[in-house]
């Protein structure tokens, strides 16, 4: 009997899931009455003012309320969720907080197509871009058709829509942290596939027009489906031959060789867990290299994200730096969109020379802010983790306090006074940054900049110098349009601040990368440090 009940429950879940897909697709195309849209606007305004701790950082609250009032007046007819998205995102973008995101709802497959499309990849998957001066270039292509859509080609159009048309249409809803503009081109390039799919819908193929020099390439990009393996029946004699061939190949490996092979595989998998690994790009997230041939005194640590890998990676890396007696360290934070504050805190222990505090206790809107953890996302996993998270959040709620200026603050480990690690690095450090160095990357760049042995090279970071609102990032679903708005609840601010609000971390040496160099994989910025800046330091 219990088994029968389980089957019935599973069947009910599957049927509900299928119905929800069809309901979702119908909802995307159904105009929503203006009264309900106004309620959605009210909801967004309310959750932002009630939960965002620095809503007034770059805009006067009265001006923001006025913008929401003006938006309400423009709603004079029913709109689809897609049409409403273009109405509300420019108002939200006026807050100038890059962690506040609203994304359009994308049409998906129908319930009858579920088995066919469930694990498929859209026609634009595998393509990433670089956007410069109104032109969109292919930066990477991990698709099979990489021999057609070459790195460096300029995208002319996708199904007749140009990148310039998309930029003009979506630009008003894009923002960085504060007033800097370096983040926008990178962010637009990272979102353009989603924007194209929002315009073109759920399709199996797209016509991509791209040009290289004076040549125009027209390519039909197709959806990628999961391969189905079909067993091929072979004659009896052929089966025997195949089996004996396989046995012979197996015999070629000795017992010791098999053990070595298994151990090597375990070693590689362990490194991938510790250092983090990008399966598409086939690169480690935290990567140590010694790029100057014959000189182990110069090292480069490339950190692609602070969201992947484990803190143990830094322990291993700085042990190697000490063993190699590295005198010049390049810390490459370009294109690093940030991640966990625990990661940058651990890294800071190795880059500090004396006791330090990296950030202040984060500002929150109220004492009960941690209840928002259960909003949005995978509620099942959150419930399963509740035996761990509930006691933790209860402790954090109790410790949240009001400071002398009337701000609610929540203590975190990363805001305590901390001693450097025993293997801390004290020689020269060169930090590479660009407009895509955001969030946690900006926080650690702001912390490192005043240190006497640190030089920052590149362009203004996309995240501001004086902090960002991130930490816990719940999703709030609008009641009627079903759009989601996501934003941070903790204002995380570095100890070392600058007078100029709303600007990114400024480099000591400005160095702007160009599309042609990025496309040709000619890393001029890194080469400048390795073969110009460091030799000058050696000779001085």
C-alpha positions in Angstrom: 0.0 0.0 0.0 2.7 2.6 0.9 4.4 1.9 -2.5 1.1 2.5 -4.3 0.7 5.9 -2.5 4.3 6.9 -3.5 3.5 6.1 -7.2 0.3 8.2 -7.0 2.2 11.1 -5.4 5.0 11.0 -8.0 2.4 10.9 -10.8 0.6 13.9 -9.3 3.9 15.8 -9.1 4.7 15.0 -12.8 1.2 16.1 -13.9 1.4 19.3 -11.8 4.8 20.1 -13.3 3.5 19.6 -16.9 0.5 21.8 -16.2 2.7 24.5 -14.7 4.9 24.6 -17.8 1.8 25.2 -20.0 0.4 27.7 -17.5 3.8 29.5 -17.4 4.0 29.9 -21.2 0.4 31.1 -21.4 1.1 33.6 -18.7 4.0 35.1 -20.6 1.7 36.0 -23.5 -1.3 37.1 -21.5 -1.9 40.8 -20.9 -2.3 41.6 -17.2 -5.0 44.2 -16.2 -3.6 47.6 -15.3 -4.9 47.4 -11.7 -2.8 44.3 -11.1 0.2 45.9 -12.7 -0.1 48.9 -10.4 -0.2 46.4 -7.4 3.0 44.9 -8.7 4.6 48.3 -8.8 3.5 49.0 -5.3 4.9 45.6 -4.2 8.4 46.3 -5.7 8.5 49.8 -4.1 7.5 48.3 -0.8 10.0 45.4 -0.7 12.8 47.7 -1.7 12.2 50.3 0.9 11.5 47.8 3.6 14.5 45.5 2.9 17.3 47.3 1.0 19.6 48.8 3.6 21.1 51.5 1.3 18.2 52.4 -1.0 19.3 56.1 -0.6 23.0 55.6 -1.4 22.8 57.1 -4.9 19.3 58.5 -5.2 17.1 60.7 -2.9 14.2 58.5 -1.6 11.7 61.3 -2.6 13.0 61.2 -6.1 12.7 57.4 -6.2 9.1 57.5 -4.8 8.3 60.2 -7.5 9.7 57.8 -10.2 7.4 55.0 -9.0 4.5 57.4 -9.0 5.3 58.5 -12.5 5.5 54.8 -13.6 2.0 54.1 -12.1 0.6 57.0 -14.2 1.9 55.5 -17.5 0.1 52.2 -16.9 -3.1 53.0 -18.9 -3.8 49.5 -20.4 -3.1 45.8 -19.9 0.5 44.7 -20.6 2.2 41.3 -20.9 4.9 40.5 -18.4 7.5 41.2 -21.2 6.0 44.7 -21.9 5.8 45.4 -18.1 9.5 44.4 -17.7 10.6 47.3 -20.0 8.4 49.7 -18.0 9.6 48.8 -14.5 13.4 48.0 -15.0 14.4 51.6 -15.8 12.9 52.8 -12.5 14.7 50.1 -10.5 17.9 50.9 -12.3 17.8 54.5 -11.0 18.8 53.1 -7.6 22.2 52.4 -9.2 22.8 49.2 -7.3 24.3 46.5 -9.6 23.1 43.6 -7.4 19.5 44.5 -7.9 18.4 42.4 -10.9 15.2 41.8 -12.7 15.2 39.4 -15.7 12.6 38.8 -18.3 10.6 35.7 -18.3 11.7 33.4 -21.1 9.3 31.1 -22.9 10.1 27.4 -22.5 9.0 24.1 -24.0 5.4 22.8 -23.6 4.5 19.9 -21.4 4.2 17.6 -24.5 7.8 18.5 -25.5 9.3 18.0 -22.0 11.1 14.7 -22.8 12.5 16.1 -26.0 13.8 19.5 -24.7 14.5 18.9 -21.0 18.3 18.7 -21.3 18.7 20.6 -24.6 20.9 23.7 -25.1 19.6 26.8 -26.9 21.2 27.7 -30.2 23.3 30.5 -28.6 24.8 28.4 -25.8 28.6 28.3 -25.8 29.0 31.8 -27.2 30.4 34.6 -25.1 31.2 38.1 -26.2 33.2 41.3 -25.8 31.3 44.6 -26.3 33.3 47.7 -27.2 32.2 51.0 -28.8 28.8 49.6 -29.9 30.3 46.5 -31.5 29.8 42.9 -30.3 32.7 40.5 -30.9 32.8 36.7 -30.3 35.3 36.3 -27.4 34.9 32.5 -26.9 33.0 29.8 -28.7 32.8 26.4 -27.0 30.3 25.1 -29.6 31.1 22.4 -32.2 30.8 25.0 -34.9 33.8 26.9 -33.6 35.5 26.5 -37.0 32.7 28.6 -38.5 31.9 31.2 -35.9 35.5 32.2 -35.2 36.9 34.0 -32.2 37.0 37.7 -33.0 34.2 37.8 -35.5 31.8 40.7 -35.1 28.1 39.8 -34.7 26.1 41.6 -37.3 22.6 40.3 -36.4 20.7 37.3 -35.0 17.5 36.6 -36.9 17.7 40.1 -38.2 18.1 41.8 -34.8 21.4 43.7 -34.4 23.3 44.0 -31.1 23.0 47.8 -31.3 19.1 47.5 -31.4 19.3 45.3 -28.3 21.6 47.7 -26.5 19.3 50.6 -27.2 16.2 48.6 -26.0 17.7 47.2 -22.8 20.2 49.8 -21.7 17.8 51.8 -19.5 17.4 48.8 -17.3 21.1 48.1 -16.8 23.2 49.6 -14.0 26.5 49.2 -12.2 27.1 50.1 -8.6 27.1 53.8 -8.3 28.0 56.2 -11.1 30.8 54.4 -12.9 30.2 53.1 -16.5 33.0 50.5 -16.9 30.7 47.6 -15.8 27.9 48.2 -18.3 29.6 46.9 -21.5 30.7 43.7 -19.7 27.3 43.2 -18.2 25.5 43.7 -21.5 27.8 41.2 -23.2 27.1 38.6 -20.5 23.3 39.1 -20.8 22.9 39.4 -24.6 22.1 35.7 -25.2 19.2 36.1 -22.7 18.1 39.3 -24.4 18.0 37.6 -27.8 16.0 34.7 -26.5 13.6 37.1 -24.9 13.1 38.8 -28.3 13.0 35.6 -30.4 11.3 33.1 -28.0 11.9 29.4 -27.7 13.4 28.3 -31.0 15.3 25.4 -32.4 17.5 27.4 -34.8 18.7 30.9 -35.3 20.4 32.7 -38.3 23.6 34.4 -37.1 25.3 36.9 -39.4 28.9 37.6 -38.5 31.7 39.3 -40.3 35.4 38.9 -40.3 37.3 41.8 -42.0 35.2 42.3 -45.2 33.7 38.8 -45.3 30.1 38.1 -44.2 29.3 34.7 -42.7 25.7 33.5 -42.4 25.4 30.5 -40.1 22.3 28.6 -39.0 22.9 27.8 -35.2 20.8 24.9 -34.0 19.7 23.7 -30.6 21.8 21.0 -29.1 20.0 17.9 -27.9 21.3 15.3 -25.5 22.7 12.3 -27.5 20.7 9.1 -27.3 23.0 6.0 -27.4 21.5 3.2 -29.5 23.0 -0.2 -29.1 24.0 -1.6 -32.5 23.4 -5.3 -33.0 26.4 -7.1 -34.4 26.8 -10.6 -35.8 28.0 -13.2 -33.3 31.4 -13.6 -34.7 32.0 -9.9 -34.7 30.9 -9.7 -31.1 33.6 -12.3 -30.1 36.2 -10.3 -32.1 35.2 -7.1 -30.3 35.3 -8.7 -26.9 38.8 -10.2 -27.5 40.0 -6.9 -28.7 38.8 -5.2 -25.5 40.3 -7.9 -23.4 43.7 -7.4 -25.1 43.6 -3.7 -24.5 42.8 -4.2 -20.8 45.6 -6.7 -20.6 48.0 -4.1 -21.8 47.7 -2.3 -18.4 49.5 -3.9 -15.5 48.0 -4.0 -12.0 50.4 -1.2 -10.9 49.4 0.9 -14.0 45.7 0.5 -13.2 46.3 1.6 -9.6 48.4 4.6 -10.8 45.7 5.6 -13.2 43.0 5.5 -10.5 45.2 7.5 -8.1 45.9 10.1 -10.8 42.2 10.5 -11.5 41.5 10.9 -7.8 44.3 13.5 -7.6 42.9 15.5 -10.5 39.3 15.3 -9.1 40.5 16.5 -5.7 42.3 19.4 -7.2 39.2 20.4 -9.1 37.2 20.4 -5.9 39.8 22.5 -4.0 40.7 24.9 -6.8 37.3 25.0 -8.5 37.0 24.0 -12.2 35.1 25.5 -15.2 34.0 22.5 -17.2 33.1 24.6 -20.3 36.4 26.5 -20.4 38.5 23.6 -19.1 40.3 25.9 -16.6 40.8 26.1 -12.9 39.0 28.9 -11.1 42.0 29.5 -8.8 45.1 29.1 -10.9 48.8 29.5 -10.0 51.4 29.9 -12.8 55.0 31.0 -13.3 54.8 32.6 -16.7 58.4 33.9 -17.1 60.5 31.0 -18.3 63.4 30.2 -16.0 62.2 32.7 -13.3 60.3 31.2 -10.4 60.5 34.5 -8.5 57.6 35.9 -10.5 54.1 34.2 -10.0 50.6 34.9 -11.2 47.5 33.9 -9.3 44.4 34.1 -11.6 41.2 34.1 -9.6 38.2 33.8 -11.9 35.5 33.8 -9.2 35.2 33.9 -5.4 32.2 31.5 -5.6 34.0 28.3 -6.6 36.7 26.2 -5.0 37.7 26.0 -1.4 39.8 28.2 0.9 42.3 25.4 1.1 43.4 26.4 -2.4 45.0 29.6 -1.0 46.7 27.6 1.7 48.4 25.4 -0.9 49.2 28.4 -3.2 50.9 30.5 -0.6 52.9 27.6 0.7 54.3 27.2 -2.9 55.0 30.9 -3.1 57.0 30.7 0.2 58.9 27.6 -1.1 59.7 29.3 -4.4 60.8 32.5 -2.7 58.5 34.6 -5.0 59.4 38.3 -5.0 56.8 39.6 -7.4 53.2 38.4 -7.3 50.5 39.3 -9.8 47.0 38.9 -8.5 44.6 38.8 -11.6 41.0 39.8 -10.6 39.9 40.8 -14.1 36.5 39.5 -15.1 35.9 38.3 -11.6 32.3 39.1 -10.7 32.8 38.3 -7.0 31.4 35.6 -4.7 31.7 34.7 -1.1 33.1 37.2 1.4 34.6 34.3 3.3 36.9 33.6 0.3 38.3 37.2 0.1 38.6 37.3 3.9 40.8 34.1 3.8 42.8 35.5 0.9 43.4 38.8 2.8 45.0 36.9 5.6 47.8 35.9 3.2 48.2 39.4 1.8 48.2 41.4 5.0 51.4 42.3 6.9 49.8 43.1 10.3 46.6 42.8 12.3 43.7 44.1 10.1 40.0 44.6 9.7 38.7 44.2 6.2 35.1 45.4 6.5 32.7 47.0 9.0 29.8 45.1 10.5 27.2 45.1 7.6 24.3 47.4 7.8 20.8 45.8 7.5 17.3 47.3 7.6 16.1 45.5 10.8 16.8 42.8 13.3 14.7 40.2 11.5 16.5 40.4 8.2 17.6 36.8 8.2 14.0 35.5 7.8 14.3 36.5 4.2 16.6 33.6 3.6 13.5 31.4 3.0 12.2 33.7 0.2 12.5 32.3 -3.4 15.1 29.8 -4.6 14.8 26.1 -3.9 12.6 25.9 -0.9 13.1 22.1 -0.5 16.8 22.4 -0.1 16.3 25.4 2.3 14.0 23.3 4.5 16.5 20.4 4.5 19.3 22.7 5.6 17.1 24.4 8.2 18.6 22.3 11.1 21.8 24.1 10.4 20.6 27.5 9.1 17.9 28.2 11.7 20.2 28.1 14.8 22.8 30.1 12.8 20.3 32.8 11.8 18.8 32.8 15.3 22.2 33.6 16.8 22.8 36.3 14.1 19.4 37.8 14.8 20.1 38.0 18.6 23.6 39.6 17.9 22.2 42.3 15.5 22.5 45.7 17.1 21.8 49.4 16.5 24.9 51.6 16.3 25.3 55.2 17.6 24.1 56.6 14.2 20.9 54.6 14.3 21.9 51.9 11.8 21.1 48.2 12.4 24.3 46.2 12.1 24.9 42.4 12.0 28.3 41.2 13.2 30.2 38.8 10.9 33.4 36.9 11.2 35.0 39.0 8.4 34.6 42.3 10.3 36.7 41.2 13.3 40.3 42.1 14.0 42.4 39.4 12.3 46.0 38.3 12.4 47.8 37.5 9.1 48.7 33.9 8.3 52.1 32.5 9.2 52.8 32.1 5.4 51.6 35.6 4.6 53.2 37.2 1.5 55.0 40.5 2.1 56.8 41.2 -1.2 55.5 43.2 -4.1 51.9 42.6 -5.3 50.4 43.8 -8.6 46.6 43.6 -8.7 45.0 43.5 -12.2 41.4 44.9 -12.3 38.8 45.9 -14.9 35.2 46.9 -15.3 34.1 43.3 -14.7 35.8 43.2 -11.3 32.7 43.4 -9.3 31.2 42.8 -5.8 33.7 40.8 -3.7 36.5 41.6 -6.2 36.0 45.3 -5.6 35.9 44.9 -1.8 39.2 43.1 -1.7 40.7 45.6 -4.2 39.6 48.5 -2.0 41.2 46.7 1.0 44.5 46.1 -0.8 44.9 49.5 -2.4 46.3 51.4 0.7 48.8 48.6 1.5 52.4 49.8 0.9 53.5 46.8 -1.2 50.4 46.8 -3.5 50.0 48.4 -7.0 46.7 48.3 -8.9 46.8 48.2 -12.7 43.9 48.3 -15.1 40.6 50.3 -15.2 38.1 51.4 -12.6 36.3 48.4 -11.1 32.6 47.8 -11.9 31.8 47.6 -8.1 32.3 50.7 -6.0 35.2 51.4 -3.7 33.0 52.2 -0.7 31.1 49.0 -0.6 28.2 47.0 -2.1 24.8 45.7 -1.0 25.0 41.9 -1.3 25.4 39.0 1.2 22.1 37.3 1.4 20.3 37.6 -2.0 16.6 36.5 -1.8 14.2 36.6 -4.8 10.9 38.4 -4.4 8.2 37.3 -6.9 5.8 40.0 -8.1 2.3 38.7 -7.4 0.7 39.2 -10.8 3.4 39.6 -13.5 5.4 36.9 -11.8 8.6 38.7 -12.6 11.4 38.3 -10.0 13.4 41.0 -8.3 16.5 40.0 -6.5 18.8 42.2 -4.3 21.2 42.0 -1.4 20.2 42.6 2.2 23.6 43.4 3.7 25.6 46.6 3.0 29.2 45.4 3.1 31.6 48.3 3.3 35.4 48.3 3.6 37.3 49.9 6.4 39.3 52.1 4.0 36.9 54.4 2.2 37.3 57.3 -0.3 35.6 60.7 -0.3 34.2 60.3 -3.8 31.0 58.2 -3.5 29.7 56.0 -6.3 33.0 55.4 -8.1 34.9 52.1 -8.4 38.3 51.2 -7.1 40.7 53.3 -9.1 43.9 51.8 -10.4 47.3 53.3 -9.5 48.3 52.7 -13.2 45.5 53.0 -15.7 45.6 50.5 -18.5 42.6 50.0 -20.8 42.3 46.7 -22.7 41.2 46.7 -26.3 38.9 44.2 -28.1 41.6 43.4 -30.7 44.0 42.3 -28.0 41.4 40.3 -26.0 40.3 38.5 -29.2 43.8 37.7 -30.2 44.6 36.5 -26.7 47.3 39.1 -26.5 47.3 39.9 -22.8 48.9 43.4 -23.0 48.2 44.3 -19.4 49.8 41.2 -18.0 52.7 41.5 -20.4 53.2 45.1 -19.3 53.5 44.0 -15.7 55.7 41.0 -16.4 58.1 42.6 -18.9 58.0 46.3 -18.1 56.9 47.1 -14.6 58.6 44.2 -12.7 62.0 44.6 -14.6 61.9 48.3 -13.6 61.4 47.3 -9.9 64.3 44.8 -10.2 66.6 47.5 -11.5 65.6 50.2 -9.0 
